[in-house]
Amino acid sequence: MNALTQSWIDIGTLSDIPVRGARCVRYNDLTIAIFRTVDDQIYALEDKCPHRNGPLSQGIVHDGCVTCPLHNWIISLETGEATGADKGRTAVYPVRLEGDRLLLSVDPMKPTSDG
């Protein structure tokens, strides 16, 4: 699926998400955490740590990552990959800003392979 065929859902404004914080969006049985970095970059991940399904939305946002509040796994906001020695991935969703409106696609992005 590409940007032309994705369905985008208006989920609010940039100011609805605290700087270095998150807000959750529910879609059917799915909970997606929308993160905002200190420099207003926006990311969307399934609100489940790949380790023990901890609520990533309650974690600490820092340096393009979020630290899970349960066991301190560090997850890349861009790729959903666990960093360091930890292994695992959470689903990443496309999100974009149009003016001050946040738009989310509930079709997960396909992971890229590093080889």
N, C-alpha and C positions, 0 to 999 in steps of 0.2 A: 504494500500500500504506500502511496506517495502523498505529498502535501496536497495534490490536486484532487485526490479521491477520498481523503480522510474526512470524517465528520468532526467538526469542531463544536465544542460546547462552551458557551460563555459561563465562566465560573466566578466572575467578580472583577475587582480592580486590584492593581498592584498594591495599593495602600491597605487592602484587606489582609495582607500577609505581613507579619512583623519582620523587620530586618533581622537576619540571622535566625529566622524562625520558620514555622510551617503552619499550614492549615490543611485540613482533610476534606476531600470531596468523596461522597459515596455515589457509586453507580452500580445498580443492582447489588450483587454480593461483594463487590470490589470496593476497597478503600484506597484512594490514591492520595499521597501526601504531596502538597505543593510547597516547595522550599524557596526562600528568597535569601540570597547571599548579601553580604555587606555592600557589594557594588551593584545591587539590584539585578543580578542574574537570577533567572527563574528555572527551576527544575521540577520534574514530577516523577515520583517513584511509587511503586506499590508500598503501602505502609506496613511492610513486613521485612524484618531483618532476615537474611538467608540462613542465619544460625539457628535461632529458636523463635522466629516470627515476632520478635520484639517490635514495638510501635516506633518506627523511625521518626515519625512526626514529633515525638517527645524527646528526641535526641538533640545534641548540640551541633549546630551548623558552623563549620569552620573550614577555611582553605579549600573550598570546592567539594567538601565531604560532609557527611553527617555521622556522628558517633552514636551508636545504638545505646539507649539508656539501660538495657539489661546486662550486657556482658562486654560493653565497650568495643564492639566490632566497629571498624571505620569503613564506611561505604561511600564510594565515589558518587556524587550527585549526577555526573555526566554519563557514566556507564552502568551504574548499579552494581559494580564489582566490589567485592571486599578487597581491602588493601592489605599490604604487608604479608604475613605468613598465613592469614585467614583465606579460605577459599569459599566462594559462593557468589551468587548474583541475585539481585531482586529486579523485577521488571521495571523498565524505564518507559515513560509515556511522553509523547510530544506535547509541548506546551509553548505558547507564544504570546507575545504582547502586541496588541493592536491599539495604538493610542495608550490609554491607561487600562484597557480591558484585557483580562487574561482569558485565553482560549485554550482548551484542553482537548486532545483526542484520546479516546479510551482504547484505541488500537495500539498495543505496545510496540515499541521500536524493536527491530531485530538486532540482537547483539552483533557487534563487529568482532571479527577474529583477528587476533594479533599474530597468529601463526604459530 
